């Protein structure tokens, strides 16, 4: 029997918000203490230290809003009047970041590629040679509306050689795959707990290098006394320091639990679990007769499988059929990729290979309903299981 519209889905396999780990849900139910209570201040200080280790980063900051807040705050805090900025646009989110970079920058130059491809580090090198005065470079690591993964290590090396500061949107990559701040030359990393960490939306997590912090402190237009301020949260690891405004107490409890789980399982183990789930899903999709959105599979992110819509299939009808008949919710494209693809998230609790046969079954069944043709579910599940059994 189809699920009524008011019923919740049984399986949330979106690219965010994601399902929460049980430990996180339990932590969210903890008593909401005053932000001045010594017990909460101790929890907050401990959570900041766990975050600093999990990123890892010289400085860690928690902002009280979902990661869009952190992305805007990062642009306004780091870019000073007169700065020349380079934005790397390989997808909807990367391209859209120019709107915030341009508020303070003298000029925002761009390296752009098709939204099913990724940025070539040599194109970044050439752009920096053409504009040696570039002070800040911005890139989205995993541009989720395309399911593609930019070669961040290589891009970071080019930017560091040039001497510019590197701002990275790692919202849907961090905690699901390796993101090496120090090794890859990242100066300001923006992420959140609501993707691969398996927490609800509501907080921004920042990893900040020492030179990025110094640039923000000397930037005359870096926000202060504002919801967008990063600098106002300096020194919050000190239990005696007053918060700029009331933090989200319940969300901090959830974040602490999510970090505990991530560190206990081990980052490399978590990354491997995400990678195996994504690989199994891609194998199943191809065996079913569908086409991946990324032009080259090696550029596909482990945390999201983007699938080109077959001719004549409309994404709303397909996603509704998956939810109503199978209890499975997935994501659509956004902006330029809307109604051109669908996306299956492999983040946090759903980054488990056993979910792959489930979503393949729902996808094949829903496609049959909306397209009027049979899809090869048997081959899809077999291909996915082969990957799962091999562990690669």
Secondary structure, DSSP 8 states (H G I E B T S, - for coil): ----TTS--SEE-SSSS----HHHHHHHTS----TTSHHHHHHHHHHHHHHHHHHT-SEEEEESS-HHHHHHHHHHHH--TT-EEEEEESSHHHHHTHHHHTTT-SEEEEEE--TTS---HHHHHHHHHHTTTEEEEEEESEETTTTEE--HHHHHHHHHHHT-EEEEE-TTTBTTB---TTTTT-SEEEE-SSSTT---S--EEEEE-HHHHHHHHH-TTS--SSTT-SGGGTTTTSTTS--SS---HHHHHHHHHHHHHHHHH-HHHHHHHHHHHHHHHHHHHHHHT--BSSSSGGGB-TTEEEEE--TT--HHHHHHHHHHHH-EE-EE--GGGTTTEEEEE--GGG-STHHHHHHHHHHHHHHHHHHSS---HHHHHHHHHHHHHHT-
